[in-house]
Amino acid sequence: MVLACAMLTLPNLLTLSRIVAVPVLAFLLWPSMTGSGAQPTSVDYGLAFALYCLIGFTDYFDGYLARAQGTVSKLGIFLDPIADKILVAAVILLLVFTGDIASWHVIAALIILVREITVSGLREFLAGLQVSVPVTQLAKWKTAAQLFAFGGLILSGAFPAIEWLKLASLALLWVAAILTVITGWDYLRVGLKHMD
């Protein structure tokens, strides 16, 4: 019991809150949950955007607080990337389901999703070999591009009359997909060197 309480530091609680928030995000964007059986309303999208932003802030602050307080834990190191992957996968699935990502844009979303899964597997494989792959600046830009693209697509549902917002968000989704391919190849290249 004492060990469990010691692991529940503020940074770890923030990470857990991100995981718990994903079903709430799904509830807000799930068409059948709105009561109308159709698209989520502008209010649903607005609430989902606010929650998405809150999740983003907790993603930043959990790592910042853990480093600042010297409370980086194995649980936090384990949960943080899982929370990130759950969020990305859930948002992609929801936005495809609602039709906010449709047609050819689904390919960009699939590229991002496949890369997330592949890199997770590679990191696990390389960790078993005690090989560390640092996050590059380009990978950080990729993450920023995809997070802003998803946020913009959710926000565009709250303000459907602002057409440029959705177009800009879809363009940014393709930028994220291109950066995803480049950074994914970097990880794969490192992994292939250790697969003999």
N, C-alpha and C positions, 0 to 999 in steps of 0.2 A: 504494500500500500504506500509506504514511504517512497519507494522507487518510482511508482507511478506518478505520485505528486511531484517528485523532483523533475520528471520528464515533462510535466505540463507547465513549462515556462511560458511567458508571454509570447515570445516568437513562435513557439510550437502551437500555442492556442490560436494565433493569427493564421498559421498555415492550415490548421484543422478547420478554421472558420471558412477558409476559401473552399475547401472540399464540401463542407456542409452547405455553402451558398449555391453551389452548382444546381442541386435539385430545385431550389427556389427560383433560380434563373430559368430553368426549364419550365417550371410552372407558369411563369410570366409569359414565356414565348410559345408555349404549347397551344396551338389553335383551339383544341377541344376544351381547354381549361378556361377559356375566356367567357364561356357561356353562350357565345354566338355560334360556335361550331365552325367559324371561319377564321380569317386572319386575326392575330392579336390586335387589340385597339392601340391607338396612339398613346394612351395612358399606360397600357401594358409595356409598350416599347420604352416609354419614358422611365418607368420604374425599373425595367430591365437594364437600361443604360446606367441609371444611378447605382444599381447593384454591381454592374460590371466595373464601374469606376472604383467603387469601394473595394472590390476584389483586387483590382490593380494596385490600389494603395497598400492593402495588407501584404501583397506580394513584395512590394518594395520594403515596407517597414519590418517584416519578419526577419529578413536577412540583415537589415541595417541594425536592428535592435540586438540580434544575436551576436553580431560582431562587436557592437559598442559595449554591450554588457558582459562580453566574454562568456556567453551562454550557448555557443554553437554546440549542438548535440548531434549524436548519431541519428536520433529520431527525426530531428529537423532536416538533416542532410538526406535522409531517406524520404521524408514526406514532401519536401519542397518540389522536387521535379515531378513527383506523382500528381500533386495538386495542379501544377502547370499543365501537364498532359491531359488531365481530366477536363480542365477548363477549355483548352483548345479543342479537344475532340467534341465536347458537348456543344460548344458554340457553333462549330462547323456543322454538326448534325442538325442543330436547331435552325440555323439560318438556311440550310438547304431545304429542310422540311417546310419552313414558312415561305420558301420561294424567294427569299432575299438574296440568296446565292443560287442562280439558276443558269441554264444553258451552258455555254462554254466556260463560264466562271466556276462551275463545279470542278473542272479539271484543276484549276489553281488551288482550290480548297483541298482536293484529294492529294495533290503534291505535298502540301503542308502537312496533312494528316499522316501520309505514308512516311515522310521524313521524321516526324515526331516519334513514330513507332520504331522505325529503323535505328535512329540515333539512340533511343533508349536501350534497345537490344545491344547495340555496339558498345555503349558505355558500360553495360553490365558485363559483357564479354571481356572488355579491356580491363575493367576493375578486377576481374578474377585473375588476370595476368599482371596485376599491379601496374598497369600503364594508365597514366593520367592524360586526358586530352583537355587542355585549357580552352575556355570559351573565348573565341576571337572577337575582335571589334565588329567584324562583318556579321557574325552570328547575333550580336547584340542589336545591330541595326535591323536584322531580319526579324527578331522578336518584336522590336518596336514597331516595325511596319505592319506586322500581322496583328498586333494588339490594337493599333490605331485603325486598321482596316475593319476589324470586327466591331470595334466600338462605333466607328462611323456608320457601319451597316445597321447596327441596332438603333443608333440615334436617327438615322434616316427613316426608320419606321415610325418614329415619334413625330417627324416632320416630313411627311411624304410629298408636300408641295415643293420642298427644296430639292429639286432633281439633281443638281450638281453635287450634293453631298453623297448621294448613292453612287453616282458615276465616279467621283473622286475616290470613294472607299473601295469600289471594285477595281479601279486602276491600282490602288495601293495594295490590294490583295494580290494582283499579278506581280507587283514589285517584290512582295514578300515571297511569292512562289519562286521567282527567279533566284532571289537570294537564298532561299531554302535549298534549291538544287546545288548552288555553288558551295554553300557551307556543308550540306549533306555529303557532297563528294569529298570534301576535306576530311570529314570524320571517317568515311568509308575507306579512303586511301590509307589512313593510319591503321584502321582495322585489318585491311587486307594484308598489310605487312606482317601481321602477327597470326595469320591463318595459314600456316604451312605445316 
